[in-house]
Amino acid sequence: MIIQDSVYGSYEIEKVLEELILSSPVQRLKEIHQGGASYLVNPKWNGTRYDHSVGVMLLIRKLGGSLEEQIAGLLHDVSHTAFSHVIDFVLEQLEDSYHEKILHQVVETSEVPQILKKHGYSYEDLLSDDEKWTLLEQPAPELCADRVDYTLRDMFEYGKITRNEIEHFLDQLTVVDGKMFIRDLETAEWFVETYYKEVIDFFLDPLNVYGYDLLTKAIKIGFEKNIITIDDMLGVDEEIMSIMSKSRDQDLQFLIGQLHDQVNVCEDKEDYHVHMKKKVRLIDPSVYIEKQLVKGSSLSKKIKMMNEAALKKSTEGTYVKVIHR
């Protein structure tokens, strides 16, 4: 199979990756939106967990990661429920972690273990310990394939960065002791700025927050009134929307009716209808200079200031005033 990706280009992949990509759990991700409720209020915000999962796999491959780590990268999000991280707000899990808790349940009840076994792999060995996949995952504020891919992918698809900028950034990446670092301070500054376009300007955009808030309330009502169940959330976005839309519950219909792309909102700390905080996400990548790793913020006043501003914004959250629904 040849994979053509909008961010990383064209790659020919091994049979095990092909079979995993064609498996039901991975194909389901084509109908799970990366931004949760975002696409309901802005159809352009329509990236999927599938695109991201394949992208993480390809980034690991591009950096020389093992086939095993590529498999782990491809499968790292297969347990995301409908609307991605919206479920964490419904269940009030502030660390965005519900999909991690059910990963083994989702994988074990699928064809994935048999595919892996056929090719000489054990799913427990590949998916039980994220810490051994040092390209795939790293604790913030360092870089990792997961963090880098969703940033580049969203910001490229939504017109905030160019292909040339992505290619330059990728050229400046290096791998030291199995971990991803940047070789150039200016590139590190660019990525930090791009990352905050993602996790501050996009994630905390008033319209995005409005959509998250309404959909969270709708799903909570759906749970409380047994219109939908937590098991239903292992379906896809439009299935859940269909169940809720067909319900005759007036409270649910009122909320669903306000989830559309003609909403007009603004940020207003004094006169607001919605206040939401999301997971604090900071980035401070180490830069590999003269065979030493040095924190970007200790080299760059710009990075330090961006981090301070991002922490302040993340801590206070977004205050949304609805002008027109």
C-alpha positions as CSV (number, residue, x, y, z in Angstrom):
1,M,0.0,0.0,0.0
2,I,1.2,3.5,-0.8
3,I,0.0,6.2,1.7
4,Q,-0.4,9.8,0.4
5,D,-0.4,12.3,3.3
6,S,-1.1,16.0,3.0
7,V,1.7,16.8,5.5
8,Y,4.5,14.2,4.9
9,G,4.0,13.1,1.3
10,S,4.0,9.6,-0.2
11,Y,5.2,6.4,1.6
12,E,5.0,2.8,0.7
13,I,4.2,0.8,3.9
14,E,4.6,-2.8,5.1
15,K,1.7,-5.3,5.0
16,V,1.1,-5.3,8.7
17,L,0.5,-1.5,8.6
18,E,-1.7,-1.9,5.6
19,E,-3.9,-4.5,7.3
20,L,-4.1,-2.4,10.5
21,I,-5.1,0.7,8.5
22,L,-7.9,-1.3,6.8
23,S,-9.1,-2.8,10.2
24,S,-12.4,-1.6,11.6
25,P,-11.0,0.3,14.6
26,V,-8.7,2.4,12.5
27,Q,-11.3,2.9,9.7
28,R,-13.8,4.1,12.3
29,L,-11.5,7.0,13.1
30,K,-12.4,8.5,9.7
31,E,-15.7,9.5,11.2
32,I,-14.3,10.8,14.5
33,H,-13.4,14.5,14.3
34,Q,-10.1,15.5,15.8
35,G,-11.6,18.8,17.1
36,G,-14.6,17.2,18.9
37,A,-17.5,19.6,18.5
38,S,-15.5,22.0,16.3
39,Y,-16.9,20.9,12.9
40,L,-20.5,21.4,14.1
41,V,-19.9,25.2,14.4
42,N,-17.3,25.6,11.6
43,P,-17.4,23.0,8.8
44,K,-13.8,23.9,7.9
45,W,-12.6,22.5,11.2
46,N,-13.0,18.9,10.0
47,G,-9.8,17.1,10.6
48,T,-10.2,13.4,11.7
49,R,-8.5,11.1,14.1
50,Y,-7.7,8.8,11.2
51,D,-5.6,11.5,9.4
52,H,-3.8,12.2,12.7
53,S,-3.2,8.6,13.5
54,V,-1.7,7.9,10.0
55,G,0.3,11.1,10.3
56,V,1.8,10.1,13.6
57,M,2.8,6.8,12.1
58,L,4.4,8.5,9.1
59,L,6.3,11.0,11.2
60,I,7.8,8.3,13.3
61,R,8.7,6.5,10.1
62,K,10.3,9.7,8.7
63,L,12.4,10.0,11.8
64,G,13.7,6.5,11.6
65,G,11.5,4.9,14.2
66,S,11.1,1.1,14.3
67,L,8.1,-0.6,12.7
68,E,6.9,-1.5,16.2
69,E,6.8,2.2,17.2
70,Q,5.0,3.0,13.9
71,I,2.4,0.4,14.8
72,A,2.0,1.9,18.2
73,G,1.7,5.4,16.7
74,L,-1.0,4.2,14.2
75,L,-3.0,2.6,17.0
76,H,-2.5,5.2,19.8
77,D,-5.9,6.8,19.2
78,V,-8.1,3.9,18.2
79,S,-10.1,4.1,21.5
80,H,-11.2,7.7,21.1
81,T,-14.9,7.9,21.5
82,A,-17.3,9.9,19.3
83,F,-16.3,13.6,19.3
84,S,-12.9,12.8,20.7
85,H,-12.1,14.8,23.9
86,V,-15.7,16.0,24.4
87,I,-16.2,12.8,26.5
88,D,-13.6,14.1,29.0
89,F,-15.7,17.2,29.6
90,V,-18.9,15.0,29.9
91,L,-17.2,12.8,32.5
92,E,-15.3,15.7,34.0
93,Q,-11.9,14.2,33.4
94,L,-9.6,17.2,33.2
95,E,-6.6,15.3,31.9
96,D,-8.2,14.3,28.6
97,S,-7.6,10.6,29.4
98,Y,-10.8,8.6,29.0
99,H,-9.6,7.0,25.7
100,E,-6.4,5.9,27.3
101,K,-8.4,4.0,30.1
102,I,-10.4,2.0,27.5
103,L,-7.6,1.4,25.0
104,H,-7.2,-2.3,25.8
105,Q,-10.9,-2.9,26.0
106,V,-11.3,-1.5,22.4
107,V,-8.3,-3.3,21.0
108,E,-9.1,-6.7,22.6
109,T,-12.6,-6.8,21.1
110,S,-11.4,-6.1,17.6
111,E,-9.4,-7.9,14.9
112,V,-6.2,-5.9,15.8
113,P,-4.7,-8.6,18.1
114,Q,-5.1,-11.3,15.3
115,I,-3.5,-9.0,12.7
116,L,-0.6,-8.4,14.9
117,K,-0.2,-12.0,15.9
118,K,-0.2,-13.0,12.2
119,H,2.8,-10.8,11.7
120,G,4.6,-12.0,14.8
121,Y,3.7,-9.2,17.2
122,S,1.8,-9.1,20.5
123,Y,-0.6,-6.2,21.1
124,E,0.2,-6.2,24.8
125,D,3.9,-5.7,24.0
126,L,3.2,-2.8,21.7
127,L,0.4,-1.0,23.5
128,S,1.0,-1.6,27.2
129,D,3.8,0.8,27.8
130,D,3.9,4.2,26.1
131,E,7.1,5.1,27.8
132,K,9.2,2.8,25.6
133,W,8.0,4.6,22.5
134,T,10.1,7.7,22.9
135,L,9.3,9.3,19.5
136,L,5.6,8.7,19.9
137,E,5.1,10.2,23.4
138,Q,7.0,12.5,25.6
139,P,5.9,14.4,28.7
140,A,5.2,18.1,28.0
141,P,6.9,20.4,27.4
142,E,9.1,18.4,25.0
143,L,8.3,17.4,21.4
144,C,6.8,14.1,20.4
145,A,5.2,12.7,17.2
146,D,1.7,13.0,18.7
147,R,2.1,16.6,19.7
148,V,3.9,17.6,16.6
149,D,1.5,16.0,14.1
150,Y,-1.7,17.4,15.4
151,T,-0.1,20.9,15.5
152,L,1.3,20.8,12.0
153,R,-1.7,19.1,10.5
154,D,-4.4,21.4,11.9
155,M,-2.5,24.6,11.3
156,F,-1.7,23.5,7.7
157,E,-5.2,22.4,6.9
158,Y,-6.7,25.6,8.5
159,G,-4.3,27.9,6.5
160,K,-2.1,29.1,9.4
161,I,1.2,27.7,8.1
162,T,2.6,26.8,4.7
163,R,4.0,23.6,3.3
164,N,7.4,25.3,3.0
165,E,7.4,26.1,6.7
166,I,6.5,22.5,7.5
167,E,9.3,21.1,5.3
168,H,11.8,23.5,6.9
169,F,10.7,22.5,10.3
170,L,11.0,18.8,9.5
171,D,14.5,19.3,8.1
172,Q,15.6,20.8,11.4
173,L,14.4,17.8,13.5
174,T,17.0,15.4,14.9
175,V,16.8,12.3,17.0
176,V,19.0,11.9,20.1
177,D,18.7,8.8,22.3
178,G,15.4,7.9,20.6
179,K,13.8,11.3,21.2
180,M,12.9,14.2,18.9
181,F,14.7,17.6,19.1
182,I,15.2,20.7,17.1
183,R,18.6,21.7,15.8
184,D,18.0,25.4,15.4
185,L,16.7,28.1,17.8
186,E,14.8,30.0,15.2
187,T,12.9,26.9,14.2
188,A,12.1,26.2,17.9
189,E,10.6,29.7,18.2
190,W,8.5,29.0,15.0
191,F,7.2,25.7,16.4
192,V,6.3,27.2,19.8
193,E,4.4,30.0,18.1
194,T,2.7,27.5,15.8
195,Y,1.8,25.2,18.8
196,Y,0.1,28.1,20.6
197,K,-1.8,29.0,17.4
198,E,-3.2,25.4,17.9
199,V,-3.7,25.0,21.6
200,I,-4.6,28.6,22.5
201,D,-5.9,30.4,19.4
202,F,-7.8,27.3,18.0
203,F,-8.6,25.1,21.1
204,L,-9.7,28.2,23.1
205,D,-11.3,30.1,20.2
206,P,-14.7,31.4,21.5
207,L,-16.6,29.6,18.8
208,N,-14.8,26.3,19.5
209,V,-15.5,26.7,23.2
210,Y,-19.1,27.4,22.5
211,G,-19.5,24.2,20.5
212,Y,-17.7,22.1,23.2
213,D,-19.9,23.5,25.9
214,L,-23.2,22.9,24.1
215,L,-22.3,19.4,22.9
216,T,-21.0,18.5,26.4
217,K,-24.4,19.6,27.9
218,A,-26.3,17.7,25.2
219,I,-24.4,14.4,25.8
220,K,-24.8,14.8,29.6
221,I,-28.6,15.1,29.1
222,G,-28.5,12.1,26.8
223,F,-26.7,10.0,29.4
224,E,-29.0,11.2,32.3
225,K,-32.2,10.4,30.3
226,N,-30.8,7.1,28.9
227,I,-31.1,8.4,25.3
228,I,-27.5,7.5,24.7
229,T,-25.1,5.4,26.7
230,I,-21.3,5.4,27.2
231,D,-21.1,2.3,25.0
232,D,-22.9,4.2,22.2
233,M,-19.9,6.6,22.3
234,L,-17.8,3.9,20.7
235,G,-19.7,4.5,17.5
236,V,-19.0,7.6,15.3
237,D,-19.9,11.3,15.5
238,E,-22.8,11.3,13.2
239,E,-24.4,8.2,14.8
240,I,-24.5,10.0,18.1
241,M,-25.9,13.2,16.5
242,S,-28.5,11.2,14.8
243,I,-29.7,9.5,18.0
244,M,-29.9,12.8,19.8
245,S,-31.5,14.6,16.9
246,K,-34.3,12.0,16.7
247,S,-35.0,12.2,20.4
248,R,-38.2,14.0,21.4
249,D,-36.6,15.3,24.6
250,Q,-37.2,19.1,24.6
251,D,-34.0,19.9,26.6
252,L,-31.9,17.9,24.2
253,Q,-33.6,19.4,21.1
254,F,-33.0,22.9,22.4
255,L,-29.3,22.3,22.7
256,I,-28.9,20.5,19.5
257,G,-30.7,23.2,17.7
258,Q,-28.1,25.7,18.7
259,L,-25.2,23.7,17.3
260,H,-24.7,25.2,13.8
261,D,-22.3,27.3,11.8
262,Q,-24.3,30.5,11.9
263,V,-23.6,31.3,15.5
264,N,-21.9,34.6,16.3
265,V,-19.8,34.8,19.5
266,C,-17.1,36.9,21.0
267,E,-14.8,36.9,24.0
268,D,-16.1,39.0,26.9
269,K,-14.9,38.6,30.5
270,E,-17.5,41.0,31.9
271,D,-20.6,39.8,30.1
272,Y,-20.5,36.1,29.1
273,H,-22.6,33.1,28.8
274,V,-20.0,30.4,28.8
275,H,-16.7,30.0,30.6
276,M,-14.5,27.1,29.9
277,K,-10.9,25.9,30.7
278,K,-9.2,23.2,28.8
279,K,-6.2,21.1,29.7
280,V,-3.1,23.3,30.1
281,R,-0.8,22.5,27.2
282,L,2.7,24.1,27.2
283,I,5.6,23.6,24.9
284,D,9.3,24.3,25.6
285,P,11.3,22.1,23.3
286,S,15.0,21.4,24.0
287,V,17.3,22.6,21.2
288,Y,20.2,20.4,20.2
289,I,23.1,22.8,19.9
290,E,26.8,21.8,19.9
291,K,25.9,18.3,21.0
292,Q,24.0,19.7,24.1
293,L,20.3,19.9,24.8
294,V,19.2,23.3,26.1
295,K,15.7,24.4,26.9
296,G,14.3,26.8,24.3
297,S,13.1,29.2,26.9
298,S,16.6,29.6,28.4
299,L,17.9,30.6,25.0
300,S,15.0,32.7,23.7
301,K,13.1,35.5,25.5
302,K,10.4,35.1,22.8
303,I,9.8,31.5,23.8
304,K,9.7,32.4,27.5
305,M,7.2,35.2,26.9
306,M,5.0,33.0,24.7
307,N,5.0,30.3,27.5
308,E,4.0,32.9,30.1
309,A,1.2,34.2,27.9
310,A,-0.1,30.7,27.1
311,L,0.0,29.7,30.8
312,K,-2.0,32.8,31.8
313,K,-4.6,32.2,29.0
314,S,-4.9,28.5,29.8
315,T,-5.3,29.2,33.5
316,E,-8.0,31.8,33.1
317,G,-9.8,30.0,30.2
318,T,-12.2,31.6,27.7
319,Y,-15.2,33.7,28.4
320,V,-17.7,33.5,25.6
321,K,-20.6,35.9,24.9
322,V,-23.2,34.7,22.4
323,I,-24.3,37.5,20.1
324,H,-26.5,35.5,17.8
325,R,-27.4,31.8,17.8
